Amino acid sequence: MGADNAPLSYRCSRCGNTFKVNPGSASVCPVCGFNCGPDKCRRLETSDEGY
């Protein structure tokens, strides 16, 4: 099984907020409204798996 279903989060370059992104929808920061993208905000691979 791959990590294709791992939640993807962005850290907003403008305000520093971290938020989850739904694939196929706009990656807009809910705090400041900055439009994030792979080239603008840092992508964080968040895993819900516990080790």
Phi and psi in degrees as a GROMACS rama.xvg file:
@    title "Ramachandran Plot"
@    xaxis  label "Phi"
@    yaxis  label "Psi"
@TYPE xy
-88.2762  -178.763  GLY-2
-99.59  30.5043  ALA-3
-65.2284  -27.0538  ASP-4
-97.4224  8.81168  ASN-5
-69.9117  134.176  ALA-6
-60.8445  139.387  PRO-7
-106.158  133.178  LEU-8
-123.587  153.277  SER-9
-116.041  146.021  TYR-10
-103.843  118.08  ARG-11
-63.0346  130.221  CYS-12
-72.1138  -22.3048  SER-13
-86.1997  -50.015  ARG-14
-115.008  -9.47315  CYS-15
85.5713  1.82133  GLY-16
-69.6718  143.025  ASN-17
-106.428  130.001  THR-18
-142.575  153.093  PHE-19
-81.8748  145.807  LYS-20
-114.439  133.854  VAL-21
-93.6176  125.872  ASN-22
-56.0535  134.992  PRO-23
91.6558  -7.46945  GLY-24
-114.248  166.214  SER-25
-66.807  141.85  ALA-26
-96.5661  70.3257  SER-27
-102.154  128.639  VAL-28
-63.4421  126.048  CYS-29
-71.6325  -14.2116  PRO-30
-88.2062  -52.148  VAL-31
-115.27  -7.07218  CYS-32
82.9687  9.86847  GLY-33
-69.4864  133.641  PHE-34
-84.7516  101.7  ASN-35
-81.9954  161.986  CYS-36
-164.589  170.461  GLY-37
-57.4912  -27.9135  PRO-38
-94.2354  -5.69863  ASP-39
-114.136  -40.5765  LYS-40
-119.415  156.961  CYS-41
-77.117  128.952  ARG-42
-87.6907  134.379  ARG-43
-119.347  123.206  LEU-44
-86.0605  111.709  GLU-45
-103.021  132.873  THR-46
-113.475  135.654  SER-47
-94.3658  1.81643  ASP-48
-76.66  133.837  GLU-49
-97.7338  139.521  GLY-50
